[in-house]
Amino acid sequence: MTKPYTIGITGGSGSGKTYFLTKLSQRFGADEICFISQDNYYHPRDRQQTDDRGVKNFDLPEAIDFARFAEDIRRLKRGEIVTLTEYTFNNPKTTPKNIIYKPAPILVIEGLFVQYFPEIRQELDLKIFIEAKDYLKLSRRIKRDNEERGYDLEDVLYRYHYHVMPVYERLIEPLKHQADLIIPNNHHFEAALEVLTWALKARIAENG
């Protein structure tokens, strides 16, 4: 198997990374592209750090099992199949699913810290940063954390103010200056999506 072309997509929480990947996946077959998300590599809840109010902080680099994350990326690049259990943040309304990642010509890695960890960053051929205005990121975070993680509004606002934004300003936003592509997602990203799709399709055809 030819070594896959590996893309790392990052950006602030609520910037639209997952939505961008959803739209990108609709343009490719399952045998053409593999998406792997950092969200399934959090340490167990009892190993997460707590702040002064006893609130678990999932927005720190230490929250991620980056060693396993990096190893699974390397396994996919070697042509191996990776299986794991979905991470649900202890949401009682969600039943964890079994996830199977299969090797493909294009490997897309998504998450807050995919360009932060050197062990993962060195595996990337293309670094993409998705950005959005703060008020949009907050509104998207409120919706996601309520629907997917079962957090109420007060909890979301607290985490955003004391966990999300400090880490974004200190660790995530500086990565923008190291990215190969910056995609604004304040209104739409169709043009950028079209260009990226065209480039990836061309690469698949060239190596096919």
Beta strands, then each sheet from edge to edge (+ up, - down):
strand 1: 5-11
strand 2: 33-37
strand 3: 82-85
strand 4: 98-101
strand 5: 106-110
strand 6: 126-131
strand 7: 181-184
sheet 1: 2+ 5+ 1+ 6+ 7+
sheet 2: 3+ 4-
end
